[in-house]
Amino acid sequence: MAAPTNRAAWLTKAGTPLEVSDAPMPTAGPGQIVVKNAAIAINPLDWHMRDRGDFVQQWPAIVGCDVAGKVHETGPDVGRFKKGDRVIGHAINLVTGRPQDGAFALYTVLQADKAAILPDKVSFTDGVVLPIAIETAVCVLSLKVPGEVMPGVATPALGMPYPSLEEPVPSVNKTLVVYGGSSSVGSMTTQLATAAGINVISIAGAHNFDLSKRSGATEVINYKDATFVDKVVEAVRRTGHEFVGIFDAISIPETYANDLAILAQLGGGHLVCSHPPPSDVPVNVKPGMIFAVNDIATPVWKDYVTSALQTGKLQCLPPPTIVGNGLEYIQEALDKLKAGVSATKLVVTLQ
Ligand SMILES: NC(=O)c1ccc[n+]([C@@H]2O[C@H](COP(=O)([O-])OP(=O)(O)OC[C@H]3O[C@@H](n4cnc5c(N)ncnc54)[C@H](OP(=O)(O)O)[C@@H]3O)[C@@H](O)[C@H]2O)c1
């Protein structure tokens, strides 16, 4: 049998389309696996990297964060996986800068600690919606001590428990507001918070109430309702729980203004942002920005993801929309995501 060969959708220069061509065949170093990708998912970060070169450390680059496929090779000390295992994982080219660590290729290197076995009953196209969203949600919820994501900008430190396989999970009597509950990271944060016993009140469009409820939100408030800020405040008060704060998955000036209005009425709290937080906040507001590559997620990858998928406790939400089959479709998928999606994750299959 001929030796396998690799191809990738290369980013050769900021602001130019991806170019599909040959790529070196990656090998697995210590603590790593090589995955033959069956599906990859598209994230907003990817088109930021394509259009502006944000975070690109090495040109030409292979970017992309989410993969699902079969293990092709394991590194010398990797015991959790073997060749042929079905897996999902979070590719971290963002941090390493190495092309072989980008998802937009036929073969990708993953850190074994950022991967999990995908149960047979879950398809690659469903499973691939999960990886970066999982790591983001754990970074929103479970960091205990603030770090620094960029000069002067702290990471959040909510110190919440990890998600539990227990069913039902006991309440910790805390309520978190998730703003943008239909987004990929908002929906996953809702799922993992709920699985940690935290009550979630979600802010989402009326057309996406069902998704937010399926993710675990106990109440969903429509962000297009003129009085939604007051409705969120009333909903939090009704719980009688300790109010933790807001995860603003959208993090734009309009949402920040609403966040601060909610926090002002509820006596302050955490304001966890997916982008740099607003600079002028009252002293009772603790702003933070997530950076979704962090070893804090390792126990979730190792002990939670596979079992929770097996039992159905972890759901593949938002559902995928398949853009096409082949690396050539990644460019189109990036354009579609940049134009905006509603309650779905764009996926390209590679089979
Ligand atoms: N810092 C990090 O480490 C990190 C990690 C991951 C993601 N991010 C960032 O997090 C953001 C979300 O990423 P994602 O992949 O989750 O996005 P996404 O799934 O593509 O977000 C789309 C969803 O956002 C909703 N939405 C848009 N504007 C809204 C608003 N004003 N209020 C409420 N909902 C709104 C849309 O709902 P409608 O249908 O109602 O329009 C849609 O369902 C991106 O900016 C991404 O770059 C940051």
The ligand as an ORCA input file, in Angstrom:
! r2SCAN-3c Opt
* xyz 0 1
  N     -11.343     34.378     23.452
  C     -11.432     33.102     23.076
  O     -10.638     32.247     23.461
  C     -12.578     32.677     22.175
  C     -12.818     31.304     21.952
  C     -13.893     30.951     21.125
  C     -14.690     31.943     20.551
  N     -14.389     33.250     20.771
  C     -15.235     34.316     20.204
  O     -16.544     34.133     20.712
  C     -17.492     34.656     19.798
  C     -18.581     33.606     19.604
  O     -18.039     32.501     18.882
  P     -18.993     31.319     18.401
  O     -18.193     30.389     17.581
  O     -19.727     30.813     19.569
  O     -19.983     32.168     17.463
  P     -21.217     31.713     16.590
  O     -21.738     30.399     17.038
  O     -20.863     31.856     15.156
  O     -22.277     32.883     16.964
  C     -23.443     33.013     16.226
  C     -24.627     33.141     17.175
  O     -24.509     34.362     17.934
  C     -25.807     34.877     18.138
  N     -25.770     36.339     18.299
  C     -25.198     37.214     17.438
  N     -25.379     38.474     17.899
  C     -26.077     38.361     19.073
  C     -26.563     39.311     20.017
  N     -26.376     40.637     19.852
  N     -27.214     38.861     21.106
  C     -27.408     37.521     21.298
  N     -26.978     36.577     20.418
  C     -26.314     37.003     19.313
  C     -26.556     34.496     16.872
  O     -27.922     34.427     17.196
  P     -29.068     34.974     16.198
  O     -29.544     33.799     15.435
  O     -30.103     35.519     17.118
  O     -28.448     36.013     15.319
  C     -25.948     33.153     16.461
  O     -26.735     32.047     16.877
  C     -16.724     34.995     18.514
  O     -16.508     36.389     18.473
  C     -15.396     34.258     18.690
  O     -14.353     34.893     18.003
  C     -13.375     33.637     21.580
*
